[in-house]
Amino acid sequence: MKVKLAPKGLGFYNVTITKSTTFEDTFAYSQEEAEELALSSFNTGGGQGALDGVEATAEAHLQTDDRAEVQEMYECCWNEEPIAEPRG
């Protein structure tokens, strides 16, 4: 059986936003993208503990960029396959 691999360059991040909110299921191609995605969810109310009208900053921490591990985490978090293809 062939093991599915996530697209090259995709990483799995934990992103901590001020006010002690952490998005533990952020998939992105860079630290900057992970921070932007988490802030977008936070600001639109789609995240854990989102607050309206709160100014926030974000700091992303790469958990893994091993393609097999990223694929496993994606399937665990989203229960979907195949993983999204890279943009571009």
Stockholm file with secondary structure:
# STOCKHOLM 1.0

chainA/1-88         MKVKLAPKGLGFYNVTITKSTTFEDTFAYSQEEAEELALSSFNTGGGQGALDGVEATAEAHLQTDDRAEVQEMYECCWNEEPIAEPRG
#=GR chainA/1-88 SS CCCCCCCTTCEEEEEEETTTEEEEEEEESSHHHHHHHHHHHHHHTCSTTCCTTCCCCEEEEEEECCHHHHHHHHHHHHCCSSCCCCCC
#=GC SS_cons        CCCCCCCTTCEEEEEEETTTEEEEEEEESSHHHHHHHHHHHHHHTCSTTCCTTCCCCEEEEEEECCHHHHHHHHHHHHCCSSCCCCCC
//
